[in-house]
Amino acid sequence: MRNKNLKELIINRNQLSYLPEEICYLDKLEMLLIGQNNIKYLPQNIGKLKQLKTLVISGNPIDESELMRIKNALPNTNIFFNK
């Protein structure tokens, strides 16, 4: 994936149904805004984003079990979610 130094990624309201696994290689990413899409699951390796401080996933059809998986994978990240 190009631009491994990317710190902020804002892709709200883009009718996305998934995020590619490659996003987990953006190891300098601090803010990921993916609200108002159609994403049900985040990549399995989302926990590799150790620098991630803010994750906005509001407005996506994420269920409770997936939300708990995300929170466990990213314990030091502020996660904003509401349906």
Buried (B, 14 or more C-beta within 10 A) or exposed (E): EEEEEBEEBEBEEEEBEEBEBEBBEBEEBBBBBBBBBEBEBBBEEBBBBEBBBBBBBBBBEBEEEBBEBBEEBBEEBEBEBEE
